[in-house]
Amino acid sequence: MARTFNCETGKLPFTYLGLPLGLTKPKVIDFSPLVSRCERRLAATSIFLNQAGRLELTNSVFSAFPTFCMSTFALHNTVIAQIDKFRKLCLWRGADLNARQKLKAAWTNVCKSKQEGGLGVVDLKTQNEALFLKHLMKFFNREDLPWVSLVWESYYEAGSLPSLAKKGSFWWRDILKLLDKFKGLAMVNINNAKSCFLWTDLWNNKVPMHTYPELFSFVKSKTTILAEAKSRENILNLFHLPLSQQAFDHLLNYSKTYNS
């Protein structure tokens, strides 16, 4: 094929659109071009700016450099720490990498919003997580994207849903690490009910396992999908019988929500 198209035969890993691509998670050294880019920009511009200008540069340029990369990869803590080093230098010391003066405020305070008394500088780790949470939103909404279809067909074609049993590529496993955070922020809007757990997800403004703990203690499967439960002719088939009186009372209340 290479001879036919008169091209070279490449090998993994390689760089595409500035991103290191391969079969395994990129190492710290693979992000060195990103770190070097921040260092070069620091020496080129910040020396000419006052304090207010350096704050603007930190917010609009240095915080934006890793955004494209963070949309695809979970950056190593070492890489984030190195970029933060240059952001601190830009904000407090200009381009002088050997300056010794103390920082004027703790970095955690700098990254707080202005309403909270900070300077509104982006926290890169939080930003990285936020960008990854968008992938989970696209996945559960089954958006018309090639990677969404690929993940569903590769890992969940039997009708299962992502849970604590994380599987898949390094990229997908990194995303699934944020699954609990995503479910703590998102509420399910019931459609076909195939992407919602019956007991552990937030739907209809409730997490059933927390609202009906006694009833939940009798369930046969904690990972029952809502669509599967709704297809049952008899809701009692979901539980170990007999139910306690309190669990039965919960069931009567829950069935009103369940049937709706």
C-alpha positions in Angstrom: 0.0 0.0 0.0 2.9 2.4 0.8 4.4 1.8 -2.6 1.1 2.2 -4.3 0.4 5.6 -2.8 4.1 6.5 -2.8 4.2 7.3 0.9 6.2 6.3 3.9 5.2 3.6 6.4 4.8 5.2 9.9 4.7 3.7 13.3 3.1 4.5 16.7 3.3 6.7 18.6 3.0 9.7 16.3 1.9 13.3 16.5 -1.5 14.4 15.0 -2.7 18.0 15.4 -0.1 18.5 18.0 -1.3 15.6 20.1 0.8 12.5 20.9 -1.2 9.5 19.7 -0.5 5.8 20.4 -1.8 2.6 21.9 -0.8 3.5 25.5 -1.3 6.6 27.6 1.3 9.4 26.7 4.1 9.8 29.1 5.2 13.0 30.8 7.9 13.5 28.2 5.4 13.3 25.4 3.9 16.6 26.6 7.3 18.4 26.5 6.4 20.4 23.4 3.4 21.9 25.3 5.6 22.8 28.3 8.3 24.2 26.0 5.7 26.4 24.2 4.7 27.9 27.6 8.4 28.6 28.4 9.1 30.3 25.1 6.0 32.6 25.4 7.0 33.5 28.9 10.4 34.8 27.8 9.0 36.5 24.8 6.2 38.7 26.2 5.8 39.0 30.0 9.0 41.1 30.5 7.2 44.1 28.8 4.0 44.0 30.9 3.0 45.4 34.2 1.3 43.4 36.9 -2.2 43.8 35.4 -0.9 42.9 32.0 0.7 39.8 33.3 -2.5 38.7 35.0 -4.3 39.1 31.7 -1.6 37.2 29.9 -1.8 34.4 32.5 -5.6 34.1 32.1 -5.9 34.5 28.3 -2.8 32.8 27.0 -1.0 30.5 29.4 -4.3 29.1 30.7 -5.5 28.5 27.1 -2.4 26.8 25.8 -3.2 23.3 27.3 -7.0 23.5 26.7 -6.9 21.6 23.4 -4.7 18.9 24.9 -6.9 18.7 28.0 -9.9 18.1 25.9 -8.4 14.8 24.8 -6.0 13.6 27.6 -6.0 13.6 31.3 -2.7 15.5 31.9 -0.2 14.1 34.4 0.1 16.1 37.6 3.8 16.7 36.7 2.8 18.4 33.5 0.2 20.5 35.2 2.7 21.5 37.9 5.2 22.5 35.2 2.7 24.7 33.4 1.6 26.2 36.7 5.3 27.0 37.4 5.4 29.2 34.2 2.0 30.7 35.0 3.3 31.7 38.4 6.4 33.2 36.9 4.4 35.1 34.4 2.1 36.5 37.1 4.6 37.4 39.8 8.1 37.6 38.3 7.8 38.3 34.6 10.4 36.5 32.5 13.0 36.2 35.2 13.2 32.5 35.8 15.8 32.9 38.5 14.0 35.6 40.5 14.0 34.9 44.2 11.2 37.2 45.5 8.4 35.5 47.4 5.0 34.9 45.7 2.4 37.5 46.8 -0.4 35.0 47.3 -1.0 31.2 47.5 -1.8 29.7 44.1 -5.0 28.1 45.5 -6.2 31.6 46.3 -5.1 32.9 42.9 -7.3 30.3 41.2 -10.4 31.3 43.1 -13.0 33.4 41.4 -12.9 37.2 41.9 -16.2 36.9 43.8 -14.4 34.6 46.3 -11.4 37.0 46.7 -9.2 35.4 44.1 -7.8 36.5 40.7 -9.9 34.2 38.6 -7.0 32.2 37.1 -8.1 28.9 35.8 -7.3 25.8 37.9 -6.0 23.5 35.2 -6.8 20.2 37.0 -10.4 21.3 37.5 -10.6 22.5 33.9 -9.2 19.2 32.7 -12.0 17.3 34.6 -14.6 19.7 33.3 -13.6 19.1 29.7 -13.7 15.3 30.3 -17.2 15.5 31.9 -18.4 16.9 28.5 -17.4 13.5 27.0 -19.7 11.7 29.5 -22.6 14.0 28.6 -22.1 13.2 24.9 -21.8 9.5 25.7 -25.0 9.2 27.8 -27.0 11.3 25.4 -25.8 9.0 22.5 -24.8 12.0 20.4 -24.2 11.3 16.7 -20.4 11.0 17.0 -18.1 8.2 15.7 -16.4 7.6 19.1 -19.7 7.5 20.9 -21.0 4.8 18.7 -17.7 2.9 18.9 -17.7 2.9 22.7 -21.3 1.8 23.0 -20.8 -1.0 20.4 -17.4 -2.1 21.8 -18.1 -2.2 25.5 -21.9 -2.0 26.1 -23.6 -3.7 23.2 -25.2 -6.2 25.6 -27.3 -3.4 27.2 -25.0 -2.8 30.2 -24.0 0.6 31.4 -20.7 2.1 32.7 -20.2 1.4 36.4 -17.3 1.1 38.9 -16.0 -1.9 36.8 -14.0 0.3 34.5 -13.0 -1.2 31.1 -11.7 -0.1 27.8 -8.8 2.0 26.5 -6.7 4.2 28.7 -8.6 7.2 27.4 -12.0 5.7 28.3 -10.8 4.6 31.7 -9.6 8.1 32.5 -13.0 9.4 31.6 -14.8 6.8 33.7 -12.8 7.9 36.8 -15.1 11.0 36.7 -18.3 8.9 36.5 -19.3 9.5 40.1 -18.7 13.3 39.8 -20.7 13.4 36.6 -23.7 11.6 38.2 -23.5 13.9 41.2 -23.9 16.9 38.8 -26.3 15.6 36.2 -29.9 14.5 36.4 -31.4 12.0 34.0 -34.1 13.3 31.6 -36.0 10.0 30.9 -36.4 9.2 27.2 -36.1 5.5 26.4 -34.6 4.8 29.8 -31.7 2.7 28.4 -28.9 5.0 29.8 -30.2 5.2 33.4 -29.7 2.9 36.4 -33.0 2.3 38.2 -31.6 2.7 41.8 -28.4 4.6 41.7 -29.0 7.4 39.2 -30.7 10.8 39.8 -34.0 10.8 37.9 -37.3 12.4 38.7 -35.4 14.6 41.2 -34.6 11.5 43.3 -31.9 8.9 43.8 -34.2 5.9 44.7 -31.5 4.1 46.7 -31.3 7.1 49.0 -35.0 7.9 49.0 -36.1 4.4 49.7 -33.2 2.7 51.6 -35.3 0.0 53.2 -36.8 -1.0 49.9 -33.3 -0.9 48.2 -32.0 -3.4 50.7 -34.4 -6.0 49.2 -33.4 -5.6 45.5 -32.0 -8.5 43.6 -29.7 -6.4 41.4 -28.3 -2.9 42.3 -27.4 -2.3 38.6 -30.8 -2.8 37.1 -31.4 -0.5 34.1 -34.6 1.6 34.2 -35.7 0.4 30.7 -35.3 -3.2 31.8 -37.3 -2.6 35.0 -40.1 -0.9 33.1 -40.4 -3.9 30.8 -41.2 -6.2 33.8 -44.8 -7.2 34.1 -44.6 -7.5 37.8 -42.4 -5.0 39.8 -42.2 -7.5 42.6 -39.8 -9.6 40.5 -37.1 -7.0 41.2 -37.0 -7.8 44.9 -36.2 -10.6 47.3 -39.5 -11.6 49.0 -41.1 -11.3 51.5 -40.7 -7.5 52.0 -40.6 -5.9 55.4 -43.6 -3.7 56.3 -41.4 -0.6 55.9 -40.1 -1.8 52.6 -43.6 -2.5 51.4 -44.7 1.0 52.4 -41.8 2.3 50.4 -42.9 0.2 47.4 -46.3 1.7 47.4 -44.9 5.2 47.4 -42.2 4.3 44.8 -44.7 2.6 42.4 -46.4 5.9 41.9 -43.2 7.4 40.6 -42.2 4.2 38.8 -45.4 3.9 36.9 -45.3 7.6 35.8 
